[in-house]
Structure formats: C-alpha cells, structure tokens
Amino acid sequence: MGARDTFEDQSLPSDAAREYTFTRSDFERVRKMIYARAGISLNDSKQNMVYSRLSRRLRTLGMDSFTMYLDRLSNDATFDAREAQDFVNALTTNLTAFFREPHHFPVLAEYLRAKGGGLRLWCSAASTGEEPYSIAMTMVEALGANTGARLLATDIDTNVLATAGRGVYRLDSARQSGEDRLKKYFLRGSGANDGMVRIKPELPKLIQFAPLNLLDGNWPAVKAFAPALDVIFCRNVMIYFDKPTQRQILDRFAQVLRPGGLLFIGHSENFTDHREHFALRGKTVYERI
Ligand SMILES: C[S@@+](CC[C@H](N)C(=O)[O-])C[C@H]1O[C@@H](n2cnc3c(N)ncnc32)[C@H](O)[C@@H]1O
C-alpha cells in the first residue's frame, strides 16, 4: 500500500485552521461519489487526505464551499464531465516504481520465453508508467526488440496516463531499473533536463496507453486490443476496492484472460477464494485455469 495510505499527515490543518468548511456530510458525499465512479472505498481515516486534495480543486475553480463544489459534480443539469474526471484524478493514489515487487519479472520473462510469438499483455493500473515500462523492458529482454508482443497500459486517472505517455522520469527513480537497464533503455537529460531521463522510443512502440475504469461495463479498450489476453498485471489497485467489487473485476479478468494465462497481483492482495478461475502459481501470481 502507498506511503500516503499508511501515514496520515499530522501537519494538515485542524478543523479550525482549514481554509474551507469541510463537514462530515461533505466527506460522506465524497465517499459515495468516488465509490460510485471508481470503486474506491475511503475509510474515516482519509478525511484529511480528501480535504487536502479536493481543496486544491476548489481553489483552482475559485469556489468557496465544498457544498457548492459537490453540488456541481452531482447535479445532472450542470454535470461537468471534465470536473468529474479531475475529481477522480484528485482522489486516486498513484504510488509506483520501476520494477516494484521485482520477483514478478523473472516469472514474466520465463512465461514469455516459453510462449513466444504475438502475445498480448495488459497492465490495468499503469499509473505514471513505471510498471508498464518495466514490463516492456522484460518483453524486449525475453523476446527481442522486434517482438510481435504488445502491451496495453490503462488507468482511470488521465493525469498519470499523460505522464506515462511522456516517459520522462527523475534519474534517481529510473535507477531502480538497475544500471544496465538505465544505459540500455533511457536517454540522459542535459542542461535544463539535468537529473532527468527519457525512455528510448523502442519501449513506447510496444505499448498502447488508454484510459480505462476497471469498474466500467465492457472494457472497450481491452476488446479493441485483443480477443484474448495472455498476461494481466493488476497490482496495488484492488486494495482500494471492497470484496464485491474485487469479485466482479476478477470474474471479468477470467473472461478476457486465456486459459494458462497469468494474473500478477500486488503484495497485500489475495484472491485464493477465486479457485474456480485462478490457481496460485507463485508468490502473488495466478494462472487462469
Ligand atoms: C497505487 S497505484 C499502483 C500502480 C501500479 N500498478 C503499481 O503497483 O506500482 C494504483 C493505481 O490504480 C488506479 N486506479 C484506481 N481506481 C481505478 C479504477 N477504478 N480503474 C482503473 N484504475 C484505477 C489509480 O489511478 C492508480 O494509478
């Protein structure tokens, strides 16, 4: 789980020092809205986080009350689709890293080598791109640069997807890929870009970025990408969903993942009660049966 989930920021303003009034009822409205739109369940400990992130939206919009802001989001007559997306973007938690949970990548490489050919992979909570680029590096290393394999990388948050598409990172975060990969897959910035790196074009060529809400009915981006998938990465996002939502999404993963395909999940997630569809094949790796 991300750092922002584990530790509450004690420096956040107390009720009295807050710039805007933020009542229990405002929090309840936010909680219902983000659950309905993104499936994200916020517990009571998230009140300061919600205040801090949404008060930035109020400031940007020049609004002076949460009630006014939430009315605008929920009133059908003036429904503002753009602000609805900004509301979701503000409330997602996007912590990620290159080669996070590194034990998954040798398992992926072995699977890719064994299957070869035009495989179709999906990274379903791609955040700012470190995870899909780590998968793409593994694809190149296992199958060669001219592999026919392709990766679909999606996220509900359009801001993080834009960052992923730019492929520009701080050097110290890219270093988590290891020194060899740093040389092989990144261009070093200089001058004003000193301390930054850019992903070399061979990796973006393998990846298609698209917005996708795991909660939405049909996953059109997945259907357009491939009739069936060989690999799904769904790491560190199900922790934000309740059990019924997790089950719904896992049932749909089972429909789009071909038998024998692999599902990679996050370190604190556990879907062993979905034995009808998935068998545990390693540490947080499941096979579609
Ligand atoms: C903590 S990050 C995990 C990123 C990456 N998978 C990893 O493990 O490093 C969770 C990501 O899930 C995305 N997310 C949250 N709700 C979502 C939903 N309903 N559909 C798709 N993505 C969602 C967030 O925007 C965020 O980028």
The ligand as an ORCA input file, in Angstrom:
! r2SCAN-3c Opt
* xyz 0 1
  C      -1.099      2.605     -6.069
  S      -1.228      2.751     -7.816
  C      -0.491      1.214     -8.340
  C       0.304      1.386     -9.609
  C       0.989      0.118    -10.120
  N       0.027     -0.883    -10.519
  C       1.943     -0.444     -9.101
  O       1.637     -1.452     -8.464
  O       3.009      0.154     -8.899
  C      -2.981      2.463     -8.083
  C      -3.463      2.935     -9.456
  O      -4.790      2.427     -9.657
  C      -5.535      3.406    -10.364
  N      -6.979      3.169    -10.161
  C      -7.737      3.427     -9.061
  N      -9.015      3.104     -9.288
  C      -9.082      2.619    -10.555
  C     -10.134      2.122    -11.370
  N     -11.413      2.058    -10.927
  N      -9.844      1.716    -12.623
  C      -8.560      1.766    -13.088
  N      -7.530      2.242    -12.377
  C      -7.776      2.654    -11.114
  C      -5.044      4.715     -9.775
  O      -5.306      5.804    -10.621
  C      -3.552      4.444     -9.576
  O      -2.788      4.913    -10.647
*
